Amino acid sequence: MTIQLLYFASLREALGVSGEELTLPAGVADVATLRKHLAARGDAWRALTQSQSLRAALNQRMVGPEAAIADGDEVAFFPPVTGG
């Protein structure tokens, strides 16, 4: 299964990438396991599991960690943003 990943705001800056196409290994089928899979890359990637406030969107809709991922989906990660 291949998905599109997007990273926003300070997360994008910390990772040094704004997005990527990723082929997922067997067993990575929801947002929670995707975060763990990406965090295993080490260093800055650990922010994907260490931050409780990190948000996820699946195909441009906010989702929780249990949201199932399908082939061709777009998954975006971003920290909470405040504005004024």
Steps between C-alpha positions, in 0.01 A plus 500: 500500500637839402390827663586868482630664818498870577673674790408852610625791710772431758482128427598566138791714619620239749483216244645701214234377255153620409376168369579166345351197331537191715436132440384356831612164633246236599343578835492877459130555441394790721625842608637376834718230346608739225624745763696221672643385167620851414634563852725194462703707253654662808598848616252768389255236381434400862290816531226307319446284807627723780258786444152435638369810324609402148200497268434282197281542195405219265396618154457853644277395791610504862531148639604317812774240536262213422419628149569233237733583211437375147711491187526845340399690815652833599604527864604835645662563837515838669541650843215707642512853365385817667448829336387845573 
